[in-house]
Amino acid sequence: MNKKLFVGNLDFDVKDIELEELFKTVGKVLTAEIVRFFDKKSKGFGFVEMVTEEEAKMAIEKLNGSDFRGRKIIVSYARSSQSPPTP
């Protein structure tokens, strides 16, 4: 299991603190960050890390598909950006 979550389909004006506040309704948040282009504009997705795996699971159950700032957000476990080692 994982404590880090992918959050997609975010409104482009959402700030890190707003994302954190949303996930605080489910549990304790370690980090919440919107991914941005070099010019600081949002890419429309971000990552949230919860304190426990149980809180991460609960966040997916409660927030995936929910309306946030007029958009239906996607919440799922984050995947590793590293590819698996090749033999």
PDB file of N, CA, C and O in Angstrom:
ATOM      1  N   MET A   1       0.839  -1.192   0.000  1.00  0.00           N
ATOM      2  CA  MET A   1       0.000   0.000   0.000  1.00  0.00           C
ATOM      3  C   MET A   1       0.871   1.238   0.000  1.00  0.00           C
ATOM      4  O   MET A   1       2.096   1.172   0.109  1.00  0.00           O
ATOM      5  N   ASN A   2       0.211   2.349  -0.123  1.00  0.00           N
ATOM      6  CA  ASN A   2       0.912   3.593  -0.335  1.00  0.00           C
ATOM      7  C   ASN A   2       0.198   4.703   0.429  1.00  0.00           C
ATOM      8  O   ASN A   2      -1.012   4.639   0.646  1.00  0.00           O
ATOM      9  N   LYS A   3       0.943   5.707   0.830  1.00  0.00           N
ATOM     10  CA  LYS A   3       0.354   6.867   1.498  1.00  0.00           C
ATOM     11  C   LYS A   3       0.286   8.064   0.565  1.00  0.00           C
ATOM     12  O   LYS A   3      -0.345   9.071   0.885  1.00  0.00           O
ATOM     13  N   LYS A   4       0.941   7.955  -0.596  1.00  0.00           N
ATOM     14  CA  LYS A   4       0.987   9.069  -1.540  1.00  0.00           C
ATOM     15  C   LYS A   4      -0.099   8.898  -2.594  1.00  0.00           C
ATOM     16  O   LYS A   4      -0.255   7.829  -3.183  1.00  0.00           O
ATOM     17  N   LEU A   5      -0.850   9.980  -2.817  1.00  0.00           N
ATOM     18  CA  LEU A   5      -1.994   9.944  -3.715  1.00  0.00           C
ATOM     19  C   LEU A   5      -1.821  10.891  -4.892  1.00  0.00           C
ATOM     20  O   LEU A   5      -1.246  11.971  -4.761  1.00  0.00           O
ATOM     21  N   PHE A   6      -2.322  10.473  -6.031  1.00  0.00           N
ATOM     22  CA  PHE A   6      -2.423  11.315  -7.220  1.00  0.00           C
ATOM     23  C   PHE A   6      -3.796  11.970  -7.184  1.00  0.00           C
ATOM     24  O   PHE A   6      -4.793  11.311  -6.887  1.00  0.00           O
ATOM     25  N   VAL A   7      -3.853  13.267  -7.487  1.00  0.00           N
ATOM     26  CA  VAL A   7      -5.128  13.981  -7.542  1.00  0.00           C
ATOM     27  C   VAL A   7      -5.211  14.670  -8.897  1.00  0.00           C
ATOM     28  O   VAL A   7      -4.428  15.574  -9.190  1.00  0.00           O
ATOM     29  N   GLY A   8      -6.153  14.243  -9.716  1.00  0.00           N
ATOM     30  CA  GLY A   8      -6.262  14.767 -11.068  1.00  0.00           C
ATOM     31  C   GLY A   8      -7.551  15.520 -11.322  1.00  0.00           C
ATOM     32  O   GLY A   8      -8.476  15.503 -10.509  1.00  0.00           O
ATOM     33  N   ASN A   9      -7.592  16.187 -12.474  1.00  0.00           N
ATOM     34  CA  ASN A   9      -8.719  16.996 -12.938  1.00  0.00           C
ATOM     35  C   ASN A   9      -8.993  18.173 -12.008  1.00  0.00           C
ATOM     36  O   ASN A   9     -10.145  18.542 -11.776  1.00  0.00           O
ATOM     37  N   LEU A  10      -7.926  18.754 -11.483  1.00  0.00           N
ATOM     38  CA  LEU A  10      -8.064  19.916 -10.607  1.00  0.00           C
ATOM     39  C   LEU A  10      -8.291  21.182 -11.421  1.00  0.00           C
ATOM     40  O   LEU A  10      -7.770  21.321 -12.528  1.00  0.00           O
ATOM     41  N   ASP A  11      -9.064  22.094 -10.869  1.00  0.00           N
ATOM     42  CA  ASP A  11      -9.203  23.424 -11.448  1.00  0.00           C
ATOM     43  C   ASP A  11      -7.812  24.062 -11.470  1.00  0.00           C
ATOM     44  O   ASP A  11      -7.035  23.900 -10.529  1.00  0.00           O
ATOM     45  N   PHE A  12      -7.504  24.781 -12.541  1.00  0.00           N
ATOM     46  CA  PHE A  12      -6.160  25.332 -12.701  1.00  0.00           C
ATOM     47  C   PHE A  12      -5.826  26.446 -11.706  1.00  0.00           C
ATOM     48  O   PHE A  12      -4.666  26.842 -11.593  1.00  0.00           O
ATOM     49  N   ASP A  13      -6.825  26.953 -10.988  1.00  0.00           N
ATOM     50  CA  ASP A  13      -6.584  28.007 -10.000  1.00  0.00           C
ATOM     51  C   ASP A  13      -6.439  27.484  -8.572  1.00  0.00           C
ATOM     52  O   ASP A  13      -6.208  28.268  -7.652  1.00  0.00           O
ATOM     53  N   VAL A  14      -6.571  26.181  -8.374  1.00  0.00           N
ATOM     54  CA  VAL A  14      -6.462  25.602  -7.025  1.00  0.00           C
ATOM     55  C   VAL A  14      -5.043  25.781  -6.495  1.00  0.00           C
ATOM     56  O   VAL A  14      -4.068  25.549  -7.209  1.00  0.00           O
ATOM     57  N   LYS A  15      -4.943  26.193  -5.245  1.00  0.00           N
ATOM     58  CA  LYS A  15      -3.648  26.397  -4.589  1.00  0.00           C
ATOM     59  C   LYS A  15      -3.319  25.178  -3.717  1.00  0.00           C
ATOM     60  O   LYS A  15      -4.203  24.408  -3.341  1.00  0.00           O
ATOM     61  N   ASP A  16      -2.030  25.024  -3.408  1.00  0.00           N
ATOM     62  CA  ASP A  16      -1.577  23.911  -2.570  1.00  0.00           C
ATOM     63  C   ASP A  16      -2.359  23.844  -1.260  1.00  0.00           C
ATOM     64  O   ASP A  16      -2.780  22.768  -0.836  1.00  0.00           O
ATOM     65  N   ILE A  17      -2.551  24.994  -0.625  1.00  0.00           N
ATOM     66  CA  ILE A  17      -3.216  25.030   0.682  1.00  0.00           C
ATOM     67  C   ILE A  17      -4.672  24.571   0.570  1.00  0.00           C
ATOM     68  O   ILE A  17      -5.191  23.934   1.488  1.00  0.00           O
ATOM     69  N   GLU A  18      -5.332  24.886  -0.541  1.00  0.00           N
ATOM     70  CA  GLU A  18      -6.717  24.445  -0.736  1.00  0.00           C
ATOM     71  C   GLU A  18      -6.787  22.925  -0.888  1.00  0.00           C
ATOM     72  O   GLU A  18      -7.696  22.277  -0.368  1.00  0.00           O
ATOM     73  N   LEU A  19      -5.820  22.373  -1.604  1.00  0.00           N
ATOM     74  CA  LEU A  19      -5.750  20.920  -1.756  1.00  0.00           C
ATOM     75  C   LEU A  19      -5.521  20.265  -0.395  1.00  0.00           C
ATOM     76  O   LEU A  19      -6.154  19.263  -0.062  1.00  0.00           O
ATOM     77  N   GLU A  20      -4.613  20.839   0.380  1.00  0.00           N
ATOM     78  CA  GLU A  20      -4.339  20.318   1.724  1.00  0.00           C
ATOM     79  C   GLU A  20      -5.590  20.374   2.599  1.00  0.00           C
ATOM     80  O   GLU A  20      -5.904  19.408   3.295  1.00  0.00           O
ATOM     81  N   GLU A  21      -6.298  21.488   2.568  1.00  0.00           N
ATOM     82  CA  GLU A  21      -7.507  21.638   3.386  1.00  0.00           C
ATOM     83  C   GLU A  21      -8.569  20.608   3.007  1.00  0.00           C
ATOM     84  O   GLU A  21      -9.251  20.071   3.880  1.00  0.00           O
ATOM     85  N   LEU A  22      -8.711  20.330   1.715  1.00  0.00           N
ATOM     86  CA  LEU A  22      -9.674  19.322   1.273  1.00  0.00           C
ATOM     87  C   LEU A  22      -9.338  17.961   1.875  1.00  0.00           C
ATOM     88  O   LEU A  22     -10.219  17.273   2.388  1.00  0.00           O
ATOM     89  N   PHE A  23      -8.073  17.575   1.812  1.00  0.00           N
ATOM     90  CA  PHE A  23      -7.681  16.247   2.292  1.00  0.00           C
ATOM     91  C   PHE A  23      -7.634  16.178   3.816  1.00  0.00           C
ATOM     92  O   PHE A  23      -7.693  15.083   4.376  1.00  0.00           O
ATOM     93  N   LYS A  24      -7.529  17.308   4.494  1.00  0.00           N
ATOM     94  CA  LYS A  24      -7.587  17.329   5.962  1.00  0.00           C
ATOM     95  C   LYS A  24      -8.964  16.927   6.467  1.00  0.00           C
ATOM     96  O   LYS A  24      -9.110  16.550   7.630  1.00  0.00           O
ATOM     97  N   THR A  25      -9.977  17.003   5.608  1.00  0.00           N
ATOM     98  CA  THR A  25     -11.316  16.579   6.020  1.00  0.00           C
ATOM     99  C   THR A  25     -11.385  15.064   6.193  1.00  0.00           C
ATOM    100  O   THR A  25     -12.332  14.542   6.780  1.00  0.00           O
ATOM    101  N   VAL A  26     -10.371  14.360   5.675  1.00  0.00           N
ATOM    102  CA  VAL A  26     -10.336  12.899   5.745  1.00  0.00           C
ATOM    103  C   VAL A  26      -9.319  12.400   6.767  1.00  0.00           C
ATOM    104  O   VAL A  26      -9.535  11.371   7.408  1.00  0.00           O
ATOM    105  N   GLY A  27      -8.206  13.128   6.923  1.00  0.00           N
ATOM    106  CA  GLY A  27      -7.151  12.691   7.836  1.00  0.00           C
ATOM    107  C   GLY A  27      -5.998  13.675   7.858  1.00  0.00           C
ATOM    108  O   GLY A  27      -6.103  14.785   7.337  1.00  0.00           O
ATOM    109  N   LYS A  28      -4.904  13.261   8.461  1.00  0.00           N
ATOM    110  CA  LYS A  28      -3.734  14.130   8.582  1.00  0.00           C
ATOM    111  C   LYS A  28      -2.920  14.094   7.291  1.00  0.00           C
ATOM    112  O   LYS A  28      -2.667  13.031   6.722  1.00  0.00           O
ATOM    113  N   VAL A  29      -2.519  15.282   6.847  1.00  0.00           N
ATOM    114  CA  VAL A  29      -1.792  15.433   5.588  1.00  0.00           C
ATOM    115  C   VAL A  29      -0.330  15.759   5.871  1.00  0.00           C
ATOM    116  O   VAL A  29      -0.032  16.674   6.639  1.00  0.00           O
ATOM    117  N   LEU A  30       0.587  15.006   5.249  1.00  0.00           N
ATOM    118  CA  LEU A  30       2.016  15.324   5.351  1.00  0.00           C
ATOM    119  C   LEU A  30       2.398  16.399   4.348  1.00  0.00           C
ATOM    120  O   LEU A  30       3.034  17.391   4.706  1.00  0.00           O
ATOM    121  N   THR A  31       2.008  16.204   3.082  1.00  0.00           N
ATOM    122  CA  THR A  31       2.314  17.178   2.030  1.00  0.00           C
ATOM    123  C   THR A  31       1.160  17.235   1.041  1.00  0.00           C
ATOM    124  O   THR A  31       0.437  16.258   0.845  1.00  0.00           O
ATOM    125  N   ALA A  32       1.006  18.392   0.427  1.00  0.00           N
ATOM    126  CA  ALA A  32       0.029  18.577  -0.647  1.00  0.00           C
ATOM    127  C   ALA A  32       0.647  19.560  -1.631  1.00  0.00           C
ATOM    128  O   ALA A  32       0.995  20.683  -1.267  1.00  0.00           O
ATOM    129  N   GLU A  33       0.781  19.125  -2.884  1.00  0.00           N
ATOM    130  CA  GLU A  33       1.468  19.966  -3.862  1.00  0.00           C
ATOM    131  C   GLU A  33       0.824  19.840  -5.236  1.00  0.00           C
ATOM    132  O   GLU A  33       0.595  18.739  -5.736  1.00  0.00           O
ATOM    133  N   ILE A  34       0.538  20.994  -5.834  1.00  0.00           N
ATOM    134  CA  ILE A  34       0.053  21.062  -7.207  1.00  0.00           C
ATOM    135  C   ILE A  34       1.280  21.035  -8.115  1.00  0.00           C
ATOM    136  O   ILE A  34       2.258  21.736  -7.855  1.00  0.00           O
ATOM    137  N   VAL A  35       1.235  20.238  -9.170  1.00  0.00           N
ATOM    138  CA  VAL A  35       2.343  20.190 -10.132  1.00  0.00           C
ATOM    139  C   VAL A  35       2.166  21.356 -11.099  1.00  0.00           C
ATOM    140  O   VAL A  35       1.073  21.598 -11.611  1.00  0.00           O
ATOM    141  N   ARG A  36       3.271  22.079 -11.341  1.00  0.00           N
ATOM    142  CA  ARG A  36       3.203  23.292 -12.161  1.00  0.00           C
ATOM    143  C   ARG A  36       4.222  23.277 -13.292  1.00  0.00           C
ATOM    144  O   ARG A  36       5.252  22.605 -13.228  1.00  0.00           O
ATOM    145  N   PHE A  37       3.894  24.050 -14.340  1.00  0.00           N
ATOM    146  CA  PHE A  37       4.841  24.291 -15.424  1.00  0.00           C
ATOM    147  C   PHE A  37       5.908  25.256 -14.923  1.00  0.00           C
ATOM    148  O   PHE A  37       5.788  25.794 -13.822  1.00  0.00           O
ATOM    149  N   PHE A  38       6.952  25.479 -15.719  1.00  0.00           N
ATOM    150  CA  PHE A  38       8.018  26.402 -15.333  1.00  0.00           C
ATOM    151  C   PHE A  38       7.505  27.820 -15.097  1.00  0.00           C
ATOM    152  O   PHE A  38       8.073  28.559 -14.293  1.00  0.00           O
ATOM    153  N   ASP A  39       6.433  28.205 -15.792  1.00  0.00           N
ATOM    154  CA  ASP A  39       5.873  29.553 -15.620  1.00  0.00           C
ATOM    155  C   ASP A  39       4.900  29.639 -14.442  1.00  0.00           C
ATOM    156  O   ASP A  39       4.181  30.627 -14.296  1.00  0.00           O
ATOM    157  N   LYS A  40       4.882  28.605 -13.608  1.00  0.00           N
ATOM    158  CA  LYS A  40       4.087  28.530 -12.372  1.00  0.00           C
ATOM    159  C   LYS A  40       2.608  28.233 -12.596  1.00  0.00           C
ATOM    160  O   LYS A  40       1.843  28.201 -11.632  1.00  0.00           O
ATOM    161  N   LYS A  41       2.184  28.014 -13.844  1.00  0.00           N
ATOM    162  CA  LYS A  41       0.789  27.665 -14.098  1.00  0.00           C
ATOM    163  C   LYS A  41       0.568  26.189 -13.766  1.00  0.00           C
ATOM    164  O   LYS A  41       1.424  25.341 -14.017  1.00  0.00           O
ATOM    165  N   SER A  42      -0.593  25.910 -13.202  1.00  0.00           N
ATOM    166  CA  SER A  42      -0.938  24.544 -12.800  1.00  0.00           C
ATOM    167  C   SER A  42      -1.071  23.622 -14.003  1.00  0.00           C
ATOM    168  O   SER A  42      -1.536  24.028 -15.068  1.00  0.00           O
ATOM    169  N   LYS A  43      -0.654  22.377 -13.814  1.00  0.00           N
ATOM    170  CA  LYS A  43      -0.856  21.345 -14.835  1.00  0.00           C
ATOM    171  C   LYS A  43      -2.201  20.632 -14.634  1.00  0.00           C
ATOM    172  O   LYS A  43      -2.565  19.757 -15.420  1.00  0.00           O
ATOM    173  N   GLY A  44      -2.936  21.010 -13.577  1.00  0.00           N
ATOM    174  CA  GLY A  44      -4.255  20.418 -13.343  1.00  0.00           C
ATOM    175  C   GLY A  44      -4.235  19.134 -12.535  1.00  0.00           C
ATOM    176  O   GLY A  44      -5.239  18.428 -12.444  1.00  0.00           O
ATOM    177  N   PHE A  45      -3.079  18.836 -11.947  1.00  0.00           N
ATOM    178  CA  PHE A  45      -3.008  17.664 -11.069  1.00  0.00           C
ATOM    179  C   PHE A  45      -1.981  17.917  -9.984  1.00  0.00           C
ATOM    180  O   PHE A  45      -1.200  18.865 -10.058  1.00  0.00           O
ATOM    181  N   GLY A  46      -1.992  17.056  -8.972  1.00  0.00           N
ATOM    182  CA  GLY A  46      -1.052  17.209  -7.871  1.00  0.00           C
ATOM    183  C   GLY A  46      -0.931  15.914  -7.091  1.00  0.00           C
ATOM    184  O   GLY A  46      -1.466  14.875  -7.476  1.00  0.00           O
ATOM    185  N   PHE A  47      -0.209  16.009  -5.983  1.00  0.00           N
ATOM    186  CA  PHE A  47       0.026  14.844  -5.134  1.00  0.00           C
ATOM    187  C   PHE A  47      -0.200  15.227  -3.681  1.00  0.00           C
ATOM    188  O   PHE A  47       0.146  16.326  -3.248  1.00  0.00           O
ATOM    189  N   VAL A  48      -0.783  14.307  -2.944  1.00  0.00           N
ATOM    190  CA  VAL A  48      -1.018  14.492  -1.512  1.00  0.00           C
ATOM    191  C   VAL A  48      -0.462  13.266  -0.810  1.00  0.00           C
ATOM    192  O   VAL A  48      -0.707  12.138  -1.238  1.00  0.00           O
ATOM    193  N   GLU A  49       0.287  13.482   0.269  1.00  0.00           N
ATOM    194  CA  GLU A  49       0.759  12.358   1.074  1.00  0.00           C
ATOM    195  C   GLU A  49       0.079  12.415   2.431  1.00  0.00           C
ATOM    196  O   GLU A  49       0.184  13.403   3.159  1.00  0.00           O
ATOM    197  N   MET A  50      -0.621  11.333   2.755  1.00  0.00           N
ATOM    198  CA  MET A  50      -1.309  11.225   4.036  1.00  0.00           C
ATOM    199  C   MET A  50      -0.360  10.605   5.062  1.00  0.00           C
ATOM    200  O   MET A  50       0.661  10.025   4.692  1.00  0.00           O
ATOM    201  N   VAL A  51      -0.692  10.724   6.344  1.00  0.00           N
ATOM    202  CA  VAL A  51       0.159  10.198   7.410  1.00  0.00           C
ATOM    203  C   VAL A  51       0.136   8.670   7.438  1.00  0.00           C
ATOM    204  O   VAL A  51       1.172   8.035   7.635  1.00  0.00           O
ATOM    205  N   THR A  52      -1.038   8.084   7.241  1.00  0.00           N
ATOM    206  CA  THR A  52      -1.134   6.620   7.300  1.00  0.00           C
ATOM    207  C   THR A  52      -1.733   6.061   6.006  1.00  0.00           C
ATOM    208  O   THR A  52      -2.393   6.773   5.249  1.00  0.00           O
ATOM    209  N   GLU A  53      -1.490   4.789   5.777  1.00  0.00           N
ATOM    210  CA  GLU A  53      -2.073   4.101   4.622  1.00  0.00           C
ATOM    211  C   GLU A  53      -3.594   4.043   4.738  1.00  0.00           C
ATOM    212  O   GLU A  53      -4.302   4.115   3.733  1.00  0.00           O
ATOM    213  N   GLU A  54      -4.091   3.914   5.964  1.00  0.00           N
ATOM    214  CA  GLU A  54      -5.534   3.867   6.185  1.00  0.00           C
ATOM    215  C   GLU A  54      -6.186   5.183   5.786  1.00  0.00           C
ATOM    216  O   GLU A  54      -7.258   5.191   5.181  1.00  0.00           O
ATOM    217  N   GLU A  55      -5.534   6.306   6.126  1.00  0.00           N
ATOM    218  CA  GLU A  55      -6.074   7.615   5.745  1.00  0.00           C
ATOM    219  C   GLU A  55      -6.030   7.800   4.232  1.00  0.00           C
ATOM    220  O   GLU A  55      -6.935   8.402   3.653  1.00  0.00           O
ATOM    221  N   ALA A  56      -4.991   7.289   3.595  1.00  0.00           N
ATOM    222  CA  ALA A  56      -4.895   7.377   2.135  1.00  0.00           C
ATOM    223  C   ALA A  56      -6.043   6.595   1.490  1.00  0.00           C
ATOM    224  O   ALA A  56      -6.680   7.076   0.552  1.00  0.00           O
ATOM    225  N   LYS A  57      -6.297   5.401   1.994  1.00  0.00           N
ATOM    226  CA  LYS A  57      -7.390   4.578   1.461  1.00  0.00           C
ATOM    227  C   LYS A  57      -8.730   5.282   1.655  1.00  0.00           C
ATOM    228  O   LYS A  57      -9.570   5.287   0.755  1.00  0.00           O
ATOM    229  N   MET A  58      -8.926   5.874   2.833  1.00  0.00           N
ATOM    230  CA  MET A  58     -10.162   6.582   3.130  1.00  0.00           C
ATOM    231  C   MET A  58     -10.325   7.798   2.213  1.00  0.00           C
ATOM    232  O   MET A  58     -11.434   8.103   1.773  1.00  0.00           O
ATOM    233  N   ALA A  59      -9.219   8.489   1.926  1.00  0.00           N
ATOM    234  CA  ALA A  59      -9.274   9.653   1.038  1.00  0.00           C
ATOM    235  C   ALA A  59      -9.740   9.242  -0.355  1.00  0.00           C
ATOM    236  O   ALA A  59     -10.544   9.938  -0.975  1.00  0.00           O
ATOM    237  N   ILE A  60      -9.235   8.116  -0.844  1.00  0.00           N
ATOM    238  CA  ILE A  60      -9.667   7.626  -2.159  1.00  0.00           C
ATOM    239  C   ILE A  60     -11.159   7.301  -2.127  1.00  0.00           C
ATOM    240  O   ILE A  60     -11.907   7.689  -3.025  1.00  0.00           O
ATOM    241  N   GLU A  61     -11.580   6.590  -1.091  1.00  0.00           N
ATOM    242  CA  GLU A  61     -12.985   6.185  -0.987  1.00  0.00           C
ATOM    243  C   GLU A  61     -13.925   7.384  -0.900  1.00  0.00           C
ATOM    244  O   GLU A  61     -14.998   7.377  -1.503  1.00  0.00           O
ATOM    245  N   LYS A  62     -13.526   8.412  -0.155  1.00  0.00           N
ATOM    246  CA  LYS A  62     -14.418   9.550   0.080  1.00  0.00           C
ATOM    247  C   LYS A  62     -14.307  10.639  -0.982  1.00  0.00           C
ATOM    248  O   LYS A  62     -15.297  11.304  -1.287  1.00  0.00           O
ATOM    249  N   LEU A  63     -13.110  10.832  -1.549  1.00  0.00           N
ATOM    250  CA  LEU A  63     -12.911  11.990  -2.421  1.00  0.00           C
ATOM    251  C   LEU A  63     -12.856  11.674  -3.912  1.00  0.00           C
ATOM    252  O   LEU A  63     -13.103  12.563  -4.728  1.00  0.00           O
ATOM    253  N   ASN A  64     -12.544  10.448  -4.291  1.00  0.00           N
ATOM    254  CA  ASN A  64     -12.491  10.121  -5.716  1.00  0.00           C
ATOM    255  C   ASN A  64     -13.874  10.303  -6.341  1.00  0.00           C
ATOM    256  O   ASN A  64     -14.859   9.738  -5.866  1.00  0.00           O
ATOM    257  N   GLY A  65     -13.934  11.093  -7.403  1.00  0.00           N
ATOM    258  CA  GLY A  65     -15.203  11.358  -8.074  1.00  0.00           C
ATOM    259  C   GLY A  65     -16.019  12.469  -7.445  1.00  0.00           C
ATOM    260  O   GLY A  65     -17.103  12.793  -7.930  1.00  0.00           O
ATOM    261  N   SER A  66     -15.512  13.061  -6.367  1.00  0.00           N
ATOM    262  CA  SER A  66     -16.252  14.132  -5.705  1.00  0.00           C
ATOM    263  C   SER A  66     -16.041  15.461  -6.432  1.00  0.00           C
ATOM    264  O   SER A  66     -15.087  15.625  -7.192  1.00  0.00           O
ATOM    265  N   ASP A  67     -16.946  16.395  -6.186  1.00  0.00           N
ATOM    266  CA  ASP A  67     -16.858  17.719  -6.793  1.00  0.00           C
ATOM    267  C   ASP A  67     -15.971  18.618  -5.935  1.00  0.00           C
ATOM    268  O   ASP A  67     -16.193  18.762  -4.733  1.00  0.00           O
ATOM    269  N   PHE A  68     -14.973  19.214  -6.563  1.00  0.00           N
ATOM    270  CA  PHE A  68     -14.096  20.168  -5.876  1.00  0.00           C
ATOM    271  C   PHE A  68     -13.892  21.352  -6.807  1.00  0.00           C
ATOM    272  O   PHE A  68     -13.294  21.227  -7.875  1.00  0.00           O
ATOM    273  N   ARG A  69     -14.394  22.491  -6.386  1.00  0.00           N
ATOM    274  CA  ARG A  69     -14.296  23.728  -7.172  1.00  0.00           C
ATOM    275  C   ARG A  69     -14.890  23.555  -8.572  1.00  0.00           C
ATOM    276  O   ARG A  69     -14.349  24.062  -9.555  1.00  0.00           O
ATOM    277  N   GLY A  70     -16.006  22.835  -8.646  1.00  0.00           N
ATOM    278  CA  GLY A  70     -16.719  22.691  -9.903  1.00  0.00           C
ATOM    279  C   GLY A  70     -16.210  21.606 -10.835  1.00  0.00           C
ATOM    280  O   GLY A  70     -16.664  21.505 -11.975  1.00  0.00           O
ATOM    281  N   ARG A  71     -15.273  20.793 -10.366  1.00  0.00           N
ATOM    282  CA  ARG A  71     -14.741  19.711 -11.199  1.00  0.00           C
ATOM    283  C   ARG A  71     -14.787  18.399 -10.434  1.00  0.00           C
ATOM    284  O   ARG A  71     -14.590  18.374  -9.219  1.00  0.00           O
ATOM    285  N   LYS A  72     -15.043  17.321 -11.139  1.00  0.00           N
ATOM    286  CA  LYS A  72     -15.063  15.984 -10.543  1.00  0.00           C
ATOM    287  C   LYS A  72     -13.616  15.499 -10.493  1.00  0.00           C
ATOM    288  O   LYS A  72     -13.019  15.205 -11.529  1.00  0.00           O
ATOM    289  N   ILE A  73     -13.055  15.416  -9.284  1.00  0.00           N
ATOM    290  CA  ILE A  73     -11.635  15.079  -9.157  1.00  0.00           C
ATOM    291  C   ILE A  73     -11.397  13.573  -9.162  1.00  0.00           C
ATOM    292  O   ILE A  73     -12.271  12.775  -8.821  1.00  0.00           O
ATOM    293  N   ILE A  74     -10.190  13.222  -9.561  1.00  0.00           N
ATOM    294  CA  ILE A  74      -9.732  11.833  -9.572  1.00  0.00           C
ATOM    295  C   ILE A  74      -8.725  11.683  -8.440  1.00  0.00           C
ATOM    296  O   ILE A  74      -7.755  12.438  -8.369  1.00  0.00           O
ATOM    297  N   VAL A  75      -8.943  10.726  -7.563  1.00  0.00           N
ATOM    298  CA  VAL A  75      -8.009  10.458  -6.468  1.00  0.00           C
ATOM    299  C   VAL A  75      -7.644   8.979  -6.532  1.00  0.00           C
ATOM    300  O   VAL A  75      -8.515   8.110  -6.475  1.00  0.00           O
ATOM    301  N   SER A  76      -6.350   8.704  -6.650  1.00  0.00           N
ATOM    302  CA  SER A  76      -5.875   7.319  -6.717  1.00  0.00           C
ATOM    303  C   SER A  76      -4.483   7.243  -6.108  1.00  0.00           C
ATOM    304  O   SER A  76      -3.847   8.265  -5.850  1.00  0.00           O
ATOM    305  N   TYR A  77      -4.022   6.029  -5.885  1.00  0.00           N
ATOM    306  CA  TYR A  77      -2.663   5.868  -5.384  1.00  0.00           C
ATOM    307  C   TYR A  77      -1.688   6.370  -6.439  1.00  0.00           C
ATOM    308  O   TYR A  77      -1.858   6.107  -7.630  1.00  0.00           O
ATOM    309  N   ALA A  78      -0.673   7.090  -5.996  1.00  0.00           N
ATOM    310  CA  ALA A  78       0.363   7.572  -6.911  1.00  0.00           C
ATOM    311  C   ALA A  78       1.227   6.399  -7.345  1.00  0.00           C
ATOM    312  O   ALA A  78       1.503   5.488  -6.565  1.00  0.00           O
ATOM    313  N   ARG A  79       1.646   6.439  -8.591  1.00  0.00           N
ATOM    314  CA  ARG A  79       2.556   5.412  -9.095  1.00  0.00           C
ATOM    315  C   ARG A  79       3.970   5.952  -9.042  1.00  0.00           C
ATOM    316  O   ARG A  79       4.185   7.161  -9.118  1.00  0.00           O
ATOM    317  N   SER A  80       4.918   5.069  -8.913  1.00  0.00           N
ATOM    318  CA  SER A  80       6.329   5.453  -8.898  1.00  0.00           C
ATOM    319  C   SER A  80       6.716   5.991 -10.263  1.00  0.00           C
ATOM    320  O   SER A  80       6.296   5.454 -11.288  1.00  0.00           O
ATOM    321  N   SER A  81       7.511   7.046 -10.282  1.00  0.00           N
ATOM    322  CA  SER A  81       7.965   7.614 -11.548  1.00  0.00           C
ATOM    323  C   SER A  81       9.150   6.834 -12.103  1.00  0.00           C
ATOM    324  O   SER A  81       9.561   7.049 -13.243  1.00  0.00           O
ATOM    325  N   GLN A  82       9.687   5.945 -11.309  1.00  0.00           N
ATOM    326  CA  GLN A  82      10.823   5.145 -11.762  1.00  0.00           C
ATOM    327  C   GLN A  82      10.318   3.870 -12.414  1.00  0.00           C
ATOM    328  O   GLN A  82       9.367   3.248 -11.942  1.00  0.00           O
ATOM    329  N   SER A  83      10.969   3.492 -13.506  1.00  0.00           N
ATOM    330  CA  SER A  83      10.597   2.226 -14.136  1.00  0.00           C
ATOM    331  C   SER A  83      11.252   1.076 -13.394  1.00  0.00           C
ATOM    332  O   SER A  83      12.298   1.243 -12.768  1.00  0.00           O
ATOM    333  N   PRO A  84      10.635  -0.080 -13.468  1.00  0.00           N
ATOM    334  CA  PRO A  84      11.226  -1.220 -12.766  1.00  0.00           C
ATOM    335  C   PRO A  84      12.574  -1.595 -13.376  1.00  0.00           C
ATOM    336  O   PRO A  84      12.791  -1.397 -14.571  1.00  0.00           O
ATOM    337  N   PRO A  85      13.461  -2.124 -12.576  1.00  0.00           N
ATOM    338  CA  PRO A  85      14.782  -2.489 -13.106  1.00  0.00           C
ATOM    339  C   PRO A  85      14.669  -3.584 -14.159  1.00  0.00           C
ATOM    340  O   PRO A  85      13.841  -4.489 -14.056  1.00  0.00           O
ATOM    341  N   THR A  86      15.509  -3.480 -15.156  1.00  0.00           N
ATOM    342  CA  THR A  86      15.522  -4.505 -16.200  1.00  0.00           C
ATOM    343  C   THR A  86      16.593  -5.537 -15.882  1.00  0.00           C
ATOM    344  O   THR A  86      17.653  -5.199 -15.355  1.00  0.00           O
ATOM    345  N   PRO A  87      16.314  -6.793 -16.201  1.00  0.00           N
ATOM    346  CA  PRO A  87      17.288  -7.849 -15.875  1.00  0.00           C
ATOM    347  C   PRO A  87      18.540  -7.760 -16.727  1.00  0.00           C
ATOM    348  O   PRO A  87      19.450  -8.575 -16.573  1.00  0.00           O
TER     349      PRO A  87
END
